[in-house]
Amino acid sequence: MAKYQIYMVRHGRTWFNRYNKMQGWSDTPLAPDGVEVAKKAAQALKDVDFKAAFSSDARRAIDTCKLIMDANVNADKVQPQKLMEFREQFYGYFEGMNSPEAWFMVGQPHGASTFSEIIAKHSLDATKDFMKEADPFHDAENAEEYWTRLNRGFKKLDEIAKDGDKILLVSHGTTIRSITDRYNAGNFDVTESPQNSSLTMLERDDGFNRVTSYNQMLS
């Protein structure tokens, strides 16, 4: 199996990001400042020899990926593709809700009132399990469902990656944070969310993941 690098970029800032609303499988377009920060990321990454480019199937990720690849040295060789496996976590009933309100409802039964407090007292995976538990429909993804989906995505990347490849993957804040938390090779502080259009680097070697940098701002 190949050893390759994944350049994980969070999408540009959206309208729901601006309003601090839960945005998992729901989707809002990039806000004007989100387009601008994505263009800055594109300039910072323009000389990276990407052999493939992927995004989740959310419009905010697709648009960010296109902005980056349109400026890339391999723009005429690499066509961005969608991988639904790298969608954001599904928040079920809580989609579109005010974020602090949602996390208060999810965390209170477990002695925590904010997202960061749930992580500190329990774990990042616990935020997923607690959310499914609090969802009156139980539609939200728990940790097992979430990681089963992401692992399918990594296996799809393995099918196309060759030794030494650099692959662009535009995904989402909680997804990048969760991957960093699970495969943390640098003691990165995942209580801090990756910023919009920031870069997180992951090395994948023979099916094993290792995050080597987290939340680097691109300008």
C-alpha positions in Angstrom: 0.0 0.0 0.0 1.2 3.5 -0.8 2.6 6.2 1.5 1.2 9.6 0.6 0.3 13.0 2.0 -3.2 14.4 2.4 -3.6 18.2 2.5 -6.8 18.7 4.5 -8.2 22.1 4.1 -11.4 23.4 5.8 -13.9 25.0 3.5 -14.2 28.8 3.4 -16.4 30.7 5.8 -20.2 30.2 5.2 -23.3 32.1 6.2 -24.1 29.5 8.9 -20.5 29.9 10.2 -21.1 33.6 10.4 -24.3 33.1 12.4 -22.8 30.3 14.5 -25.4 27.7 13.5 -25.0 23.9 13.4 -23.9 23.0 9.9 -23.3 19.3 9.3 -25.1 17.8 6.3 -27.1 21.0 5.9 -25.3 23.5 3.7 -25.0 27.2 3.1 -22.9 29.0 0.4 -19.6 30.6 1.1 -20.0 34.1 2.4 -18.0 36.9 0.6 -15.2 36.8 3.2 -15.2 33.0 2.9 -14.5 33.2 -0.9 -11.7 35.6 -0.1 -10.0 33.4 2.5 -10.4 30.4 0.1 -8.6 32.4 -2.6 -5.8 33.1 -0.2 -5.5 29.4 0.5 -5.5 28.8 -3.3 -2.5 31.2 -3.7 -0.6 29.5 -0.8 -1.1 26.1 -2.4 -0.8 27.0 -6.0 2.6 25.4 -6.5 1.8 22.1 -4.7 2.0 19.2 -7.1 -1.4 17.7 -6.3 -2.0 14.4 -8.1 -5.7 14.3 -7.1 -8.2 16.6 -5.4 -11.3 15.7 -3.5 -14.0 17.4 -1.4 -17.0 16.3 0.5 -20.2 16.6 -1.5 -21.3 19.8 0.3 -21.4 22.9 -1.9 -19.2 24.8 0.5 -16.4 22.2 0.2 -16.9 21.8 -3.6 -16.6 25.5 -4.2 -13.5 25.8 -2.0 -11.9 22.9 -3.7 -12.6 24.4 -7.1 -11.1 27.8 -6.1 -7.9 26.0 -4.9 -7.5 23.8 -7.9 -8.3 26.6 -10.4 -5.1 28.3 -9.2 -3.0 25.2 -8.9 -0.1 24.3 -11.1 -1.9 21.1 -12.1 -5.2 22.8 -12.9 -5.3 21.4 -16.4 -4.5 17.9 -15.2 -6.5 17.3 -12.1 -10.3 17.4 -12.0 -11.7 17.7 -8.4 -14.0 14.9 -7.3 -16.6 14.5 -4.6 -16.4 11.9 -1.8 -19.5 11.9 0.4 -17.5 9.9 3.0 -15.7 13.1 4.0 -18.9 15.1 4.8 -19.2 16.9 8.1 -20.7 15.0 11.1 -24.5 14.7 10.8 -26.2 16.6 13.6 -29.7 15.2 12.9 -32.4 17.1 14.8 -29.9 19.8 15.7 -29.0 20.8 12.1 -29.4 24.6 11.7 -29.8 25.3 15.4 -27.9 27.9 17.2 -24.7 26.2 18.1 -24.3 27.1 21.8 -28.0 26.2 22.4 -27.6 22.8 20.7 -24.4 21.9 22.7 -26.0 23.0 25.9 -28.9 20.6 25.3 -26.5 17.8 24.3 -24.0 18.3 27.2 -26.2 19.1 30.2 -27.2 15.5 30.9 -23.5 14.8 31.1 -22.4 17.7 33.3 -21.2 19.9 30.5 -22.7 23.0 29.0 -20.5 23.7 25.9 -18.9 21.8 23.1 -15.4 22.4 24.5 -16.5 21.3 28.0 -17.8 18.0 26.6 -14.5 17.4 24.9 -12.5 18.3 28.1 -14.6 16.2 30.5 -15.3 13.3 28.2 -13.9 13.1 24.6 -14.5 14.3 21.1 -16.1 11.0 20.2 -18.4 11.5 23.2 -19.8 14.6 21.6 -21.1 12.4 18.8 -22.6 9.7 21.1 -24.2 12.3 23.3 -25.7 14.1 20.3 -27.3 10.9 19.0 -28.6 10.2 22.5 -30.1 13.8 22.8 -31.6 13.8 19.3 -35.3 12.9 19.8 -35.2 11.1 16.4 -31.8 9.6 17.1 -30.8 10.5 13.5 -27.5 12.2 14.4 -24.4 10.1 13.8 -22.7 8.5 16.8 -19.0 7.9 16.8 -19.2 4.3 15.4 -21.4 5.4 12.5 -19.2 8.4 11.8 -15.9 6.5 11.8 -17.3 3.7 9.7 -18.1 6.3 7.0 -14.8 8.1 7.2 -12.8 4.8 7.1 -14.7 4.0 3.8 -13.4 7.4 2.5 -9.8 6.6 3.4 -10.0 3.2 1.7 -11.2 5.0 -1.5 -8.2 7.3 -1.4 -5.9 4.2 -1.0 -7.4 2.9 -4.2 -6.1 5.8 -6.3 -3.0 7.0 -4.3 0.5 6.2 -5.4 3.7 6.4 -3.4 4.7 10.0 -2.7 1.4 11.5 -3.9 0.1 14.8 -2.6 -3.7 14.8 -2.4 -6.0 17.8 -1.7 -9.0 17.0 0.5 -11.4 19.9 1.3 -13.5 18.9 4.3 -15.1 20.4 7.4 -14.2 21.7 10.9 -15.4 18.9 13.1 -14.2 16.3 10.6 -10.7 17.7 10.4 -10.7 18.1 14.2 -11.9 14.5 14.7 -9.2 13.1 12.4 -6.5 15.1 14.2 -7.8 14.0 17.6 -7.7 10.3 16.6 -4.4 10.4 14.7 -2.6 13.1 16.6 1.2 12.9 16.1 2.0 16.3 17.5 -0.1 16.8 20.7 -2.2 19.3 18.9 -4.9 21.1 20.9 -8.2 20.0 19.4 -10.2 22.1 21.8 -9.5 24.8 19.2 -11.4 24.4 15.9 -9.5 24.6 12.6 -10.1 28.0 11.0 -11.9 28.3 7.7 -9.4 27.6 4.8 -6.7 26.4 7.3 -4.4 23.5 6.4 -4.0 20.3 8.4 -1.4 17.8 7.1 -1.9 14.0 7.3 0.5 11.3 6.3 -1.1 7.9 5.3 1.3 5.0 5.2 0.1 1.5 4.5 -3.3 2.3 5.8 -2.1 4.1 9.0 -2.8 7.8 9.6 -0.6 10.4 11.2 -1.5 14.0 11.5 1.7 16.1 11.4 0.4 19.6 11.5 -2.9 21.2 12.5 -4.8 24.4 11.7 -2.1 26.2 9.8 -3.5 29.5 8.4 -2.7 30.0 4.7 -2.1 33.5 3.4 
